[in-house]
Amino acid sequence: MKTVIVPVDFSATSLNAATYAVKMFTGIYGINMTLYHMYDKPENGAACEKDMAKLKEKLFEEGIVKMEILCEQGNDLVGNMERLAKENPVDMIIIGITGKNKVAQTLVGSNTVKLAGKNICPVLIVPPDARFTQIKNIALTSDFSHAPSPLAVTIMKDITSAYFAKLHIVNVNPEHNVTITEPYQQVKDKMDDSFKGVQHEFYFLSLYDFQDTMNMFVHDHHIDMLIILPKERNWLNHLTGDSNTKKMAYHSTVPVLTMH
């Protein structure tokens, strides 16, 4: 992981995500972070550069990461992120999220779920109250219909290696009995092989409510980051409904990393 973009609109939500990102990557070699702001009118360009430079200096008080700023005029944050990722490979976007109601939403917060649904690159969604302390325990949710792709495995290995973290692989399904079925066992064996060299453990929870179960798991196992791997390429359609991924994006107490 080398290139990270952090969109900010100077809301408390986006500033918290930027602070989280700086603390998360302080001490991690080779990270290049871009603080990104989109302004609407041409005459606001100079003020944007000035304000972003001040923000950069303030963030240096939180941690030391190689940082640059980028200000662009526009009105489509998701489209601009997609274009930037095509022009230069982006390894991760770190972005804050606000409430689902219109009053609570900011420019950044209201675009977060849409951005994750675009399958541009891995997106780390930072809750408004999240504060970085450490990454020692990471939970990966899986429906066990298939093993993660080699690229997803590589990214997760990089993260666990960088922070010496344990990976908790979780499946929530009320139909689980005393033992898992053969198809589940086959996927488990593949994942066991994929994550060789990574401290990991499997959990098959026979419960109904995914959101409540995962929030309870996060609390009980001191989880610092939650990883969700939506398998549908057109995930955005599912995000407009009542998907588990959307629920966790809005209601998780820890940052949620989405990777297609």
Backbone as CSV, one residue per row, in Angstrom:
resi,resn,N_x,N_y,N_z,CA_x,CA_y,CA_z,C_x,C_y,C_z
1,MET,0.837,-1.183,0.000,0.000,0.000,0.000,0.881,1.244,0.000
2,LYS,0.666,2.099,-0.991,1.531,3.260,-1.129,0.750,4.572,-1.206
3,THR,-0.288,4.622,-2.063,-0.972,5.880,-2.358,-2.343,5.923,-1.718
4,VAL,-2.584,6.966,-0.910,-3.839,7.110,-0.177,-4.408,8.497,-0.439
5,ILE,-5.710,8.572,-0.706,-6.399,9.851,-0.874,-7.386,10.030,0.265
6,VAL,-7.389,11.219,0.853,-8.318,11.535,1.938,-9.118,12.779,1.543
7,PRO,-10.371,12.605,1.097,-11.204,13.769,0.762,-11.631,14.505,2.035
8,VAL,-11.543,15.832,2.012,-11.983,16.643,3.143,-12.845,17.797,2.640
9,ASP,-13.874,18.119,3.407,-14.695,19.299,3.107,-14.735,20.235,4.306
10,PHE,-13.833,19.997,5.265,-13.670,20.779,6.489,-14.810,20.577,7.480
11,SER,-15.652,19.596,7.243,-16.633,19.214,8.250,-15.909,18.433,9.341
12,ALA,-16.535,18.334,10.510,-15.921,17.584,11.609,-15.695,16.131,11.214
13,THR,-16.619,15.582,10.440,-16.517,14.187,10.004,-15.285,13.956,9.148
14,SER,-15.068,14.830,8.166,-13.929,14.651,7.259,-12.606,14.957,7.948
15,LEU,-12.600,15.926,8.840,-11.370,16.246,9.569,-10.982,15.103,10.504
16,ASN,-11.978,14.450,11.084,-11.694,13.298,11.941,-11.103,12.159,11.115
17,ALA,-11.645,11.946,9.903,-11.113,10.898,9.031,-9.674,11.200,8.637
18,ALA,-9.372,12.475,8.374,-8.005,12.864,8.014,-7.056,12.633,9.184
19,THR,-7.487,12.989,10.380,-6.670,12.757,11.574,-6.445,11.270,11.792
20,TYR,-7.499,10.482,11.612,-7.395,9.036,11.752,-6.369,8.482,10.765
21,ALA,-6.434,8.950,9.514,-5.527,8.469,8.475,-4.075,8.784,8.809
22,VAL,-3.814,9.987,9.278,-2.447,10.380,9.617,-1.911,9.512,10.757
23,LYS,-2.704,9.322,11.787,-2.255,8.495,12.912,-2.087,7.039,12.498
24,MET,-2.973,6.563,11.621,-2.912,5.183,11.168,-1.633,4.891,10.402
25,PHE,-1.169,5.852,9.597,-0.019,5.607,8.728,1.290,6.174,9.255
26,THR,1.254,6.861,10.383,2.503,7.330,10.979,3.382,6.133,11.333
27,GLY,4.607,6.140,10.852,5.528,5.043,11.107,5.466,3.930,10.085
28,ILE,4.527,4.023,9.118,4.426,3.023,8.054,5.209,3.541,6.849
29,TYR,6.204,2.803,6.434,7.118,3.273,5.381,6.435,3.310,4.018
30,GLY,6.725,4.363,3.242,6.344,4.426,1.838,4.965,4.956,1.542
31,ILE,4.257,5.485,2.540,2.905,5.987,2.312,2.966,7.403,1.741
32,ASN,2.202,7.639,0.672,2.042,8.973,0.092,0.562,9.348,0.205
33,MET,0.277,10.321,1.053,-1.110,10.703,1.308,-1.456,12.019,0.630
34,THR,-2.617,12.052,-0.034,-3.093,13.267,-0.671,-4.356,13.745,0.031
35,LEU,-4.301,14.943,0.578,-5.489,15.579,1.132,-6.215,16.271,-0.009
36,TYR,-7.465,15.914,-0.235,-8.190,16.379,-1.423,-9.402,17.226,-1.020
37,HIS,-9.542,18.380,-1.690,-10.726,19.212,-1.477,-11.282,19.666,-2.817
38,MET,-12.600,19.601,-2.935,-13.279,20.043,-4.156,-14.075,21.318,-3.841
39,TYR,-13.800,22.369,-4.595,-14.528,23.631,-4.409,-15.411,23.875,-5.628
40,ASP,-16.442,24.721,-5.445,-17.438,24.862,-6.509,-17.199,26.033,-7.457
41,LYS,-16.622,27.127,-6.983,-16.473,28.320,-7.815,-14.990,28.620,-8.060
42,PRO,-14.646,29.107,-9.265,-13.242,29.376,-9.597,-12.560,30.330,-8.610
43,GLU,-13.314,31.320,-8.129,-12.718,32.311,-7.233,-12.357,31.733,-5.866
44,ASN,-12.780,30.507,-5.601,-12.473,29.888,-4.306,-11.174,29.082,-4.313
45,GLY,-10.524,29.012,-5.469,-9.325,28.199,-5.600,-8.193,28.630,-4.687
46,ALA,-7.907,29.927,-4.640,-6.795,30.430,-3.830,-7.044,30.181,-2.344
47,ALA,-8.282,30.419,-1.909,-8.624,30.198,-0.507,-8.505,28.719,-0.151
48,CYS,-8.868,27.865,-1.100,-8.757,26.417,-0.868,-7.308,26.017,-0.627
49,GLU,-6.413,26.493,-1.479,-4.996,26.173,-1.333,-4.474,26.621,0.033
50,LYS,-4.884,27.805,0.440,-4.430,28.353,1.720,-4.959,27.531,2.886
51,ASP,-6.260,27.222,2.852,-6.876,26.469,3.946,-6.321,25.041,4.031
52,MET,-6.077,24.448,2.871,-5.556,23.078,2.865,-4.111,23.036,3.368
53,ALA,-3.345,24.080,3.052,-1.970,24.155,3.557,-1.962,24.249,5.081
54,LYS,-2.912,25.012,5.634,-3.022,25.124,7.092,-3.413,23.775,7.704
55,LEU,-4.331,23.087,7.034,-4.751,21.784,7.532,-3.589,20.795,7.527
56,LYS,-2.809,20.831,6.473,-1.650,19.947,6.383,-0.695,20.176,7.546
57,GLU,-0.423,21.437,7.848,0.469,21.754,8.964,-0.118,21.295,10.296
58,LYS,-1.428,21.454,10.446,-2.074,21.040,11.690,-2.019,19.525,11.855
59,LEU,-2.170,18.803,10.740,-2.139,17.344,10.810,-0.747,16.825,11.153
60,PHE,0.273,17.596,10.819,1.630,17.192,11.186,1.809,17.158,12.704
61,GLU,0.925,17.832,13.434,0.976,17.778,14.890,0.446,16.439,15.407
62,GLU,-0.326,15.739,14.557,-0.911,14.454,14.945,-0.004,13.279,14.592
63,GLY,0.816,13.447,13.564,1.697,12.373,13.129,2.477,12.791,11.903
64,ILE,3.463,12.008,11.528,4.328,12.335,10.406,4.077,11.360,9.257
65,VAL,3.497,11.864,8.188,3.241,11.102,6.971,3.560,12.010,5.793
66,LYS,4.130,11.440,4.738,4.362,12.219,3.530,3.021,12.651,2.957
67,MET,2.802,13.973,2.879,1.491,14.505,2.543,1.591,15.586,1.482
68,GLU,0.614,15.586,0.579,0.463,16.679,-0.367,-1.000,17.076,-0.402
69,ILE,-1.280,18.265,-0.960,-2.663,18.724,-1.037,-3.067,18.860,-2.501
70,LEU,-4.345,18.667,-2.737,-4.883,18.799,-4.089,-6.249,19.452,-4.004
71,CYS,-6.389,20.604,-4.655,-7.661,21.313,-4.722,-8.148,21.305,-6.170
72,GLU,-9.410,20.974,-6.357,-9.990,20.946,-7.702,-11.382,21.563,-7.680
73,GLN,-11.714,22.244,-8.774,-13.074,22.735,-8.915,-13.947,21.600,-9.449
74,GLY,-15.162,21.531,-8.958,-16.065,20.511,-9.458,-17.302,20.386,-8.596
75,ASN,-18.197,19.492,-8.997,-19.423,19.251,-8.238,-19.765,17.763,-8.155
76,ASP,-18.796,16.923,-8.518,-19.014,15.474,-8.494,-17.824,14.810,-7.819
77,LEU,-17.905,14.671,-6.506,-16.784,14.123,-5.740,-16.470,12.690,-6.166
78,VAL,-17.505,11.873,-6.313,-17.296,10.477,-6.677,-16.651,10.380,-8.063
79,GLY,-17.134,11.172,-9.006,-16.558,11.179,-10.352,-15.108,11.621,-10.362
80,ASN,-14.790,12.632,-9.544,-13.408,13.104,-9.468,-12.489,12.045,-8.860
81,MET,-12.967,11.331,-7.843,-12.167,10.265,-7.246,-11.920,9.149,-8.263
82,GLU,-12.944,8.834,-9.037,-12.813,7.785,-10.048,-11.795,8.180,-11.108
83,ARG,-11.828,9.436,-11.518,-10.869,9.919,-12.514,-9.445,9.902,-11.968
84,LEU,-9.254,10.359,-10.738,-7.921,10.376,-10.143,-7.344,8.970,-10.030
85,ALA,-8.209,8.018,-9.667,-7.746,6.638,-9.525,-7.344,6.041,-10.870
86,LYS,-7.964,6.498,-11.944,-7.602,6.012,-13.270,-6.316,6.657,-13.764
87,GLU,-6.111,7.925,-13.404,-4.908,8.631,-13.843,-3.661,8.136,-13.106
88,ASN,-3.817,7.864,-11.830,-2.698,7.383,-11.009,-3.230,6.306,-10.078
89,PRO,-2.592,5.152,-10.036,-3.071,4.073,-9.176,-3.247,4.546,-7.728
90,VAL,-4.408,4.273,-7.166,-4.722,4.635,-5.784,-4.957,3.345,-5.005
91,ASP,-4.263,3.193,-3.891,-4.370,1.966,-3.108,-5.508,2.001,-2.094
92,MET,-5.871,3.212,-1.648,-6.955,3.311,-0.673,-7.488,4.734,-0.617
93,ILE,-8.786,4.847,-0.416,-9.421,6.128,-0.113,-9.933,6.041,1.310
94,ILE,-9.613,7.036,2.113,-10.080,7.081,3.501,-11.039,8.254,3.627
95,ILE,-12.255,7.974,4.083,-13.294,8.990,4.046,-14.229,8.831,5.234
96,GLY,-14.752,9.946,5.713,-15.690,9.907,6.825,-17.107,9.651,6.346
97,ILE,-17.983,9.367,7.285,-19.391,9.137,6.960,-20.256,9.831,7.996
98,THR,-21.389,10.372,7.531,-22.336,11.033,8.428,-23.639,10.251,8.426
99,GLY,-24.623,10.756,9.133,-25.902,10.065,9.253,-26.653,9.983,7.940
100,LYS,-27.688,9.115,7.931,-28.486,8.914,6.727,-29.469,10.056,6.496
101,ASN,-29.794,10.821,7.529,-30.753,11.905,7.329,-30.072,13.088,6.646
102,LYS,-30.838,13.820,5.875,-30.301,14.909,5.050,-29.646,16.001,5.886
103,VAL,-30.185,16.273,7.066,-29.650,17.349,7.901,-28.218,17.044,8.334
104,ALA,-27.948,15.782,8.633,-26.635,15.404,9.163,-25.569,15.279,8.087
105,GLN,-25.968,15.173,6.826,-25.010,14.859,5.775,-24.162,16.072,5.382
106,THR,-22.895,15.787,5.060,-21.997,16.768,4.475,-21.664,16.292,3.073
107,LEU,-20.943,17.114,2.309,-20.574,16.722,0.946,-19.808,15.413,0.950
108,VAL,-18.813,15.304,1.825,-18.027,14.079,1.909,-18.872,12.935,2.453
109,GLY,-19.547,13.178,3.575,-20.306,12.122,4.223,-21.415,11.542,3.371
110,SER,-22.070,12.391,2.577,-23.188,11.921,1.769,-22.727,11.135,0.550
111,ASN,-21.465,11.247,0.174,-20.926,10.543,-0.994,-20.167,9.273,-0.634
112,THR,-20.021,9.007,0.645,-19.170,7.901,1.081,-19.654,6.551,0.571
113,VAL,-20.923,6.253,0.775,-21.462,4.959,0.363,-21.421,4.820,-1.156
114,LYS,-21.720,5.904,-1.865,-21.643,5.883,-3.330,-20.217,5.598,-3.786
115,LEU,-19.260,6.201,-3.109,-17.860,6.023,-3.479,-17.425,4.578,-3.285
116,ALA,-17.808,3.988,-2.170,-17.465,2.592,-1.922,-18.115,1.685,-2.961
117,GLY,-19.291,2.052,-3.414,-19.993,1.234,-4.389,-19.440,1.300,-5.791
118,LYS,-18.555,2.244,-6.059,-18.011,2.407,-7.404,-16.910,1.409,-7.741
119,ASN,-16.399,0.709,-6.765,-15.324,-0.261,-7.005,-14.098,0.397,-7.624
120,ILE,-13.755,1.574,-7.119,-12.574,2.286,-7.608,-11.316,1.677,-7.011
121,CYS,-11.342,1.490,-5.708,-10.227,0.921,-4.961,-10.766,0.635,-3.557
122,PRO,-9.998,0.000,-2.693,-10.467,-0.177,-1.315,-10.788,1.164,-0.663
123,VAL,-11.906,1.206,0.062,-12.356,2.430,0.728,-12.493,2.160,2.219
124,LEU,-11.801,2.941,3.015,-11.901,2.841,4.473,-12.868,3.914,4.952
125,ILE,-13.995,3.473,5.498,-15.043,4.376,5.976,-14.855,4.578,7.480
126,VAL,-14.621,5.832,7.871,-14.305,6.145,9.267,-15.523,6.753,9.957
127,PRO,-16.076,6.098,10.977,-17.214,6.660,11.719,-16.837,7.982,12.369
128,PRO,-17.815,8.847,12.599,-17.504,10.183,13.153,-16.866,10.161,14.524
129,ASP,-17.110,9.102,15.312,-16.549,9.054,16.665,-15.311,8.168,16.774
130,ALA,-14.835,7.634,15.645,-13.681,6.726,15.677,-12.398,7.506,15.951
131,ARG,-11.564,6.966,16.827,-10.264,7.552,17.134,-9.215,6.450,16.990
132,PHE,-8.142,6.742,16.288,-7.125,5.716,16.084,-6.287,5.539,17.353
133,THR,-6.183,4.299,17.778,-5.281,3.959,18.874,-4.311,2.867,18.427
134,GLN,-4.863,1.807,17.813,-4.043,0.711,17.338,-4.870,-0.140,16.374
135,ILE,-4.205,-1.034,15.650,-4.901,-2.046,14.854,-4.275,-3.384,15.246
136,LYS,-4.896,-4.032,16.192,-4.407,-5.322,16.678,-5.342,-6.469,16.322
137,ASN,-6.606,-6.148,16.139,-7.592,-7.165,15.801,-8.458,-6.677,14.643
138,ILE,-8.505,-7.463,13.578,-9.272,-7.117,12.378,-10.291,-8.217,12.136
139,ALA,-11.540,-7.832,11.898,-12.588,-8.806,11.610,-12.930,-8.763,10.124
140,LEU,-12.922,-9.929,9.498,-13.331,-10.072,8.097,-14.654,-10.820,8.069
141,THR,-15.691,-10.194,7.519,-16.967,-10.890,7.382,-16.987,-11.618,6.047
142,SER,-17.560,-12.817,6.045,-17.621,-13.612,4.822,-18.880,-14.458,4.827
143,ASP,-19.520,-14.588,3.647,-20.671,-15.481,3.544,-20.239,-16.906,3.191
144,PHE,-18.934,-17.094,2.972,-18.336,-18.394,2.682,-18.900,-19.030,1.406
145,SER,-19.379,-18.190,0.493,-19.760,-18.710,-0.822,-18.526,-18.846,-1.706
146,HIS,-17.467,-18.105,-1.354,-16.213,-18.177,-2.098,-15.102,-17.606,-1.227
147,ALA,-13.880,-17.977,-1.535,-12.724,-17.413,-0.826,-12.390,-16.039,-1.401
148,PRO,-11.744,-15.164,-0.634,-11.348,-13.845,-1.148,-10.403,-13.977,-2.337
149,SER,-10.434,-12.991,-3.211,-9.550,-12.992,-4.378,-8.099,-12.842,-3.930
150,PRO,-7.139,-13.249,-4.775,-5.721,-13.085,-4.421,-5.355,-11.640,-4.097
151,LEU,-5.937,-10.674,-4.825,-5.629,-9.272,-4.558,-6.143,-8.862,-3.181
152,ALA,-7.365,-9.277,-2.845,-7.915,-8.953,-1.532,-7.076,-9.584,-0.431
153,VAL,-6.645,-10.807,-0.635,-5.803,-11.492,0.343,-4.491,-10.735,0.536
154,THR,-3.890,-10.292,-0.570,-2.630,-9.542,-0.491,-2.797,-8.269,0.327
155,ILE,-3.883,-7.534,0.084,-4.128,-6.298,0.817,-4.296,-6.579,2.306
156,MET,-5.071,-7.618,2.617,-5.284,-7.953,4.028,-3.993,-8.423,4.692
157,LYS,-3.177,-9.161,3.955,-1.886,-9.586,4.506,-0.990,-8.381,4.765
158,ASP,-1.003,-7.420,3.849,-0.195,-6.214,4.038,-0.604,-5.474,5.302
159,ILE,-1.920,-5.372,5.522,-2.418,-4.638,6.684,-2.080,-5.382,7.976
160,THR,-2.350,-6.683,8.011,-2.060,-7.446,9.227,-0.567,-7.466,9.535
161,SER,0.246,-7.520,8.477,1.692,-7.527,8.663,2.191,-6.193,9.200
162,ALA,1.659,-5.100,8.650,2.114,-3.768,9.058,1.830,-3.502,10.526
163,TYR,0.729,-4.057,11.032,0.330,-3.757,12.408,0.435,-4.970,13.338
164,PHE,0.988,-6.086,12.820,1.089,-7.321,13.614,-0.275,-7.687,14.204
165,ALA,-1.284,-7.632,13.353,-2.663,-7.814,13.792,-3.152,-9.243,13.569
166,LYS,-4.144,-9.626,14.346,-4.802,-10.918,14.192,-6.054,-10.731,13.343
167,LEU,-6.324,-11.697,12.456,-7.489,-11.646,11.585,-8.562,-12.596,12.120
168,HIS,-9.745,-12.065,12.373,-10.889,-12.845,12.840,-11.869,-12.979,11.677
169,ILE,-12.064,-14.182,11.167,-12.917,-14.407,9.997,-14.280,-14.878,10.485
170,VAL,-15.316,-14.071,10.202,-16.618,-14.258,10.839,-17.708,-14.539,9.812
171,ASN,-18.535,-15.534,10.118,-19.724,-15.806,9.322,-20.935,-15.822,10.248
172,VAL,-21.970,-15.082,9.860,-23.210,-15.027,10.634,-24.309,-15.696,9.825
173,ASN,-24.836,-16.797,10.347,-25.871,-17.545,9.631,-26.687,-18.345,10.650
174,PRO,-27.983,-18.060,10.764,-28.797,-18.765,11.769,-28.963,-20.250,11.487
175,GLU,-28.574,-20.701,10.293,-28.754,-22.106,9.931,-27.568,-22.985,10.343
176,HIS,-26.547,-22.382,10.940,-25.419,-23.192,11.398,-25.860,-24.170,12.481
177,ASN,-25.364,-25.404,12.358,-25.606,-26.407,13.389,-24.340,-26.587,14.206
178,VAL,-24.157,-27.769,14.767,-22.968,-28.033,15.584,-21.710,-27.962,14.735
179,THR,-21.779,-28.495,13.507,-20.644,-28.454,12.586,-21.060,-27.751,11.311
180,ILE,-20.082,-27.182,10.601,-20.389,-26.496,9.346,-20.537,-27.512,8.216
181,THR,-21.214,-27.106,7.171,-21.454,-27.990,6.037,-20.185,-28.159,5.209
182,GLU,-20.197,-29.147,4.321,-19.028,-29.415,3.480,-18.638,-28.220,2.611
183,PRO,-19.606,-27.523,1.940,-19.221,-26.337,1.156,-18.525,-25.266,2.003
184,TYR,-19.015,-25.069,3.222,-18.366,-24.108,4.119,-16.957,-24.575,4.459
185,GLN,-16.812,-25.846,4.700,-15.511,-26.398,5.064,-14.514,-26.226,3.920
186,GLN,-14.977,-26.405,2.685,-14.091,-26.256,1.533,-13.569,-24.830,1.410
187,VAL,-14.458,-23.859,1.586,-14.029,-22.458,1.523,-13.118,-22.134,2.701
188,LYS,-13.445,-22.665,3.868,-12.603,-22.456,5.054,-11.196,-22.984,4.801
189,ASP,-11.087,-24.162,4.184,-9.773,-24.740,3.890,-8.988,-23.848,2.930
190,LYS,-9.687,-23.300,1.921,-9.020,-22.401,0.970,-8.521,-21.137,1.669
191,MET,-9.348,-20.602,2.558,-8.951,-19.393,3.269,-7.818,-19.686,4.248
192,ASP,-7.859,-20.848,4.858,-6.765,-21.268,5.742,-5.441,-21.250,4.985
193,ASP,-5.481,-21.762,3.775,-4.278,-21.813,2.945,-3.859,-20.416,2.507
194,SER,-4.833,-19.588,2.125,-4.527,-18.232,1.654,-3.864,-17.386,2.731
195,PHE,-4.286,-17.592,3.975,-3.788,-16.762,5.073,-2.688,-17.441,5.887
196,LYS,-1.962,-18.348,5.248,-0.798,-18.918,5.909,0.180,-17.804,6.268
197,GLY,0.716,-17.863,7.450,1.640,-16.827,7.895,0.946,-15.677,8.603
198,VAL,-0.400,-15.666,8.582,-1.182,-14.639,9.267,-1.915,-15.289,10.432
199,GLN,-1.809,-14.723,11.603,-2.563,-15.244,12.737,-4.044,-15.028,12.471
200,HIS,-4.817,-16.109,12.373,-6.228,-15.962,12.062,-7.054,-17.038,12.763
201,GLU,-8.346,-16.739,12.884,-9.267,-17.656,13.551,-10.637,-17.516,12.903
202,PHE,-11.397,-18.635,12.849,-12.711,-18.644,12.219,-13.807,-18.676,13.280
203,TYR,-14.937,-18.005,12.955,-16.090,-17.985,13.844,-17.351,-18.194,12.995
204,PHE,-18.161,-19.171,13.353,-19.423,-19.428,12.666,-20.539,-19.213,13.684
205,LEU,-21.226,-18.079,13.553,-22.186,-17.649,14.560,-23.610,-17.927,14.092
206,SER,-24.321,-18.728,14.848,-25.694,-19.106,14.509,-26.669,-18.081,15.087
207,LEU,-26.660,-16.891,14.501,-27.514,-15.797,14.954,-28.207,-15.153,13.753
208,TYR,-29.233,-14.365,14.020,-30.061,-13.828,12.943,-29.642,-12.428,12.500
209,ASP,-29.508,-11.508,13.413,-29.296,-10.108,13.063,-27.815,-9.834,12.809
210,PHE,-27.468,-9.581,11.558,-26.065,-9.387,11.178,-25.468,-8.158,11.856
211,GLN,-26.179,-7.044,11.805,-25.632,-5.795,12.348,-25.386,-5.900,13.855
212,ASP,-26.381,-6.346,14.589,-26.219,-6.456,16.037,-25.133,-7.468,16.399
213,THR,-25.106,-8.579,15.658,-24.111,-9.613,15.931,-22.700,-9.087,15.719
214,MET,-22.488,-8.374,14.598,-21.149,-7.871,14.308,-20.737,-6.781,15.285
215,ASN,-21.655,-5.913,15.661,-21.306,-4.888,16.648,-20.956,-5.518,17.988
216,MET,-21.667,-6.586,18.354,-21.349,-7.304,19.582,-19.990,-7.988,19.460
217,PHE,-19.715,-8.570,18.297,-18.429,-9.237,18.078,-17.286,-8.220,18.154
218,VAL,-17.485,-7.077,17.531,-16.472,-6.014,17.556,-16.152,-5.628,18.996
219,HIS,-17.188,-5.502,19.809,-16.990,-5.119,21.214,-16.297,-6.222,22.006
220,ASP,-16.793,-7.452,21.858,-16.293,-8.557,22.680,-14.864,-8.963,22.324
221,HIS,-14.470,-8.779,21.051,-13.143,-9.216,20.610,-12.189,-8.029,20.378
222,HIS,-12.599,-6.863,20.829,-11.742,-5.661,20.753,-11.273,-5.421,19.311
223,ILE,-12.216,-5.482,18.370,-11.894,-5.303,16.958,-11.608,-3.838,16.658
224,ASP,-10.548,-3.597,15.906,-10.139,-2.236,15.553,-10.532,-1.856,14.130
225,MET,-10.783,-2.851,13.272,-11.165,-2.586,11.894,-12.024,-3.739,11.386
226,LEU,-13.045,-3.397,10.606,-13.931,-4.394,10.028,-13.755,-4.392,8.513
227,ILE,-13.582,-5.575,7.923,-13.415,-5.686,6.472,-14.619,-6.410,5.879
228,ILE,-15.203,-5.813,4.852,-16.333,-6.414,4.155,-15.977,-6.519,2.678
229,LEU,-16.238,-7.682,2.098,-15.906,-7.938,0.695,-17.177,-8.200,-0.103
230,PRO,-17.860,-7.164,-0.562,-19.062,-7.382,-1.375,-18.679,-8.091,-2.671
231,LYS,-19.418,-9.129,-3.028,-19.044,-9.891,-4.216,-19.723,-9.378,-5.477
232,GLU,-20.816,-8.606,-5.332,-21.499,-8.101,-6.516,-20.718,-6.951,-7.121
233,ARG,-20.476,-7.013,-8.424,-19.756,-5.930,-9.094,-20.607,-4.670,-9.124
234,ASN,-21.909,-4.817,-9.244,-22.784,-3.652,-9.245,-23.351,-3.440,-7.845
235,TRP,-22.442,-3.269,-6.903,-22.824,-3.183,-5.492,-23.699,-1.970,-5.217
236,LEU,-23.570,-0.893,-6.006,-24.290,0.338,-5.741,-25.788,0.089,-5.717
237,ASN,-26.264,-0.813,-6.588,-27.685,-1.131,-6.597,-28.120,-1.702,-5.254
238,HIS,-27.262,-2.506,-4.646,-27.600,-3.126,-3.369,-27.511,-2.114,-2.229
239,LEU,-26.672,-1.108,-2.388,-26.527,-0.116,-1.331,-27.760,0.750,-1.190
240,THR,-28.567,0.846,-2.256,-29.784,1.636,-2.156,-30.841,0.890,-1.359
241,GLY,-30.644,-0.400,-1.135,-31.571,-1.194,-0.349,-31.097,-1.325,1.077
242,ASP,-31.485,-2.418,1.715,-31.210,-2.608,3.136,-30.106,-3.643,3.311
243,SER,-28.974,-3.471,2.625,-27.921,-4.474,2.638,-27.161,-4.451,3.953
244,ASN,-26.556,-5.597,4.278,-25.733,-5.683,5.489,-24.550,-4.744,5.421
245,THR,-23.973,-4.614,4.216,-22.807,-3.751,4.059,-23.164,-2.301,4.340
246,LYS,-24.305,-1.871,3.816,-24.734,-0.496,4.058,-25.011,-0.268,5.538
247,LYS,-25.631,-1.258,6.187,-25.894,-1.136,7.620,-24.608,-0.919,8.395
248,MET,-23.586,-1.720,8.085,-22.337,-1.607,8.826,-21.624,-0.301,8.504
249,ALA,-21.737,0.158,7.255,-21.104,1.431,6.891,-21.644,2.560,7.755
250,TYR,-22.950,2.543,8.006,-23.568,3.613,8.790,-23.492,3.386,10.302
251,HIS,-23.474,2.136,10.743,-23.664,1.876,12.166,-22.477,1.224,12.867
252,SER,-21.405,0.929,12.144,-20.249,0.336,12.798,-19.592,1.341,13.724
253,THR,-19.059,0.849,14.825,-18.353,1.710,15.767,-16.872,1.810,15.447
254,VAL,-16.400,0.970,14.503,-14.993,0.993,14.078,-14.958,1.205,12.566
255,PRO,-13.827,1.645,12.027,-13.734,1.849,10.578,-14.029,0.565,9.800
256,VAL,-14.682,0.738,8.656,-15.062,-0.383,7.793,-14.295,-0.258,6.478
257,LEU,-13.521,-1.294,6.153,-12.780,-1.331,4.896,-13.565,-2.182,3.904
258,THR,-13.973,-1.587,2.786,-14.699,-2.330,1.753,-13.773,-2.563,0.569
259,MET,-13.763,-3.814,0.098,-12.967,-4.181,-1.080,-13.824,-5.108,-1.918
260,HIS,-13.895,-4.857,-3.224,-14.674,-5.723,-4.102,-13.834,-6.930,-4.506
